[in-house]
Amino acid sequence: MSRYRGPRFKKIRRLGALPGLTNKKPRVGSNLINQSRFEKRSQYRIRLEEKQKLRFHYGLRERQLLNCVRIAGKAKGPTGQILLQLLEMRLDNILFRLGMASTISGARQLVNHRHIVINNRIIDIPSYRCKPLDIITAKNEQKFKALVQNYVDSSFQAELPKHLTLHPFQYKGFVNQIIDSKSVGLQINELLVVEYYSRQA
């Protein structure tokens, strides 16, 4: 299944706020407010919607998310928390959380176009898993630096999570540590996602 490229408000109406998909929000009192919350939902639908929320927020294909769930299931520790850590430590998400792109899909485009350097090496793989002590910089191009500065200045995020540090005038971001699951930028019940995939097996 390919990435979703349709109307973004359609997903927000059904699933709620998805900051990685779009930073726009439905108007309060309009017909864009999710109507499904008043409907009786089955347990399957509840799990499915939590899974879809995770997939659309991070902009993943179904197979990519399934692979992350399998990796998290093999690791030591709570599968749900490890899954969120895997997704949050992706390079495209790190750029989004640093405020260097307005959405995760925008951050993915920057990476694909080879504008991002990690530890003095150009990385063009959006799913690259960042590690503690990684230094993320913008490629030395004036036009791109202006673009990054524009994103940083207009960033809607009030403050950075504790696992990241940003030096906007040096166009550098630092990964301080593995993210704490409490700092994830999405309200989600990750256990329902794990249950969804366990029932599919």
N, C-alpha and C positions, 0 to 999 in steps of 0.2 A: 504494500500500500504506500503510495507516494505522500509527500508532505501536503498539508492542506494549503491551498492557495485561493480559497473562496472568500466570501464576506466574513470579516472578522467579528463584527457585531453579532452575527448569527451564533457563533460559538460562545460569546460572552453572555448572550441571553440565556443560553442553556446551562452553561457551566459556571458562570460568575466571572469575577475579575481574573484576567490572564495577562499580567504585566509583560511577560516575555513575548506574547503575541502582538499586543498593541498597548500603548499607554493611554489610549482614549477610554472613556468610561461612558456608559449609558446615562442619559439624563434621568434624574429622579422624577418619578411620576409619569414618565412616558411609556409607550407600549414596548420599549426595549427591555423593560424589567422582566426577569425570568419568570414565566408563568408556571413552569413545570413544578416549582416548589410547592404549589397548592394541590398538585395531583398526587394520587397514591402511587408510590413507586415500589417496585419489587426489589428484593435484596440484590438480584443480579443487576438491575438497572443502576442501583446506588454504586455498586462496585465498578460497573462499566463507566459511569460518569466520572468517578475519581481517577480511573485510568486515563480516560480521555483528557481530563484536565491536565494531568501530568504530561501527556504526549503533546498537546497543543501548546502548552506553556513553553516547553523546551524545544518545540519544533522538530520532533523526532518522527521517523517512520516507525511503523508497528514492529518491524523486525529489530530495529535498533533498540527500542525500549525493551523488547523481550530478551535481547542479549544482555542488557544491563541487569535485568531481573535475575537471569541465570548466573551472572558473575557475582551479584550480591548474595545469591543463595549459597554459593560455594565458599564465601568468605566467612570468617569468624565474626560473630556478633549478630545483632538484630538485622534481619534482611531488609526491612523497610528503611531503617536509618542508613544503612550502607548504600541502598539504592539512591536515596536522596543525595548522599555525599558524592557518589559517582556522577550524578547528573549536574550537581552544583560545581564540581571541579572541572567540568568541560571548559575548554578555552573560550568558546563562544559565549557561554554563560558568565564566565569571569569578566569578559569585556563588558557585557551588559551590566553586571553588578558594579563595575568600576565607573559606569556612566559614560563609557567611550562609544557607546552605540545606544540608540533609543529603543531597540528591540533585539531579541536574540537572533532573529533572521537578519537584521542589519549587521550585527556583529559577525555572523557567519559569512556574510558577503565580504567584509573587511579581511577576514582570514583567507578566504578563497582567492582574493586578489593579491595576496602576498604582501599585505601592509603591516603585518604584526611580526614582531621579533621577540623571541623568548631566549634569554641568556645568550644574546648575540647570535642567534640562529633563527632564520626566517622559518616560520611554521605556517603551513597552508592547510592544515587539517583541523577543522572546527571541533572535532571530537577529541582532540589532544587533551590528555588528562594532566592538568596542572598539579604541581607538587609544592610543598612548602619550600620557601627560599627562591622560588622562581621569580625572575624579574621580567616584566612584560613591558615592552616599549613600542612606540610607533616608528615605522620606517622613516628615515630622514628625508621627507618630502614636505616642502612648505605648504602645498595645497592640502595634503592630508592632515598636517598638523593643525591647520585652520579648521578643518572638518572636525577633528577630535576636540579642539577647544570649544567649538560650537556645541557639540554634544555634552561636554563637561559642564559648560555654563548653563545649559538648559535642562540638565539632568533633573528628573522629578523625584529622585531618591533623596530623602532628608539626610541620611547618614549611611556610611558604608558599614557592612558587617565587619565584625572584629577580625575575621581571617584575611581581610584585604586592607591594603594601604595604597593611597593614590597621591602622587606628586604631579598635579596637572601642568605646572609650568615646565617640568622636565619630561612630560609625556611618558611617565613611568608608573607602573603599577606593581605592587609587591604582594605575593602570596605568603602570608605569615604562618599559616597552619591549615590543617584540614578543617573544613567547616563544621561547626556544631549544628546538629539537625534542627536546633531551635532557631537558627539564623536563616533558615531557608526562606526565600522570597516569595513563597506561595503557600496559602492556607490549604492544606491537604491532609487527608488521613492515609498515610502511606501503607498502613496495614491492609486497607481495603484493596489497594492495588496488588499487593502480594497475594491476597486471597483470590482475587480475580484470576490471576495467572495460575495459581495452584489448582483451581477448579477447572481450568482449561486443559491441564495436563492429563 
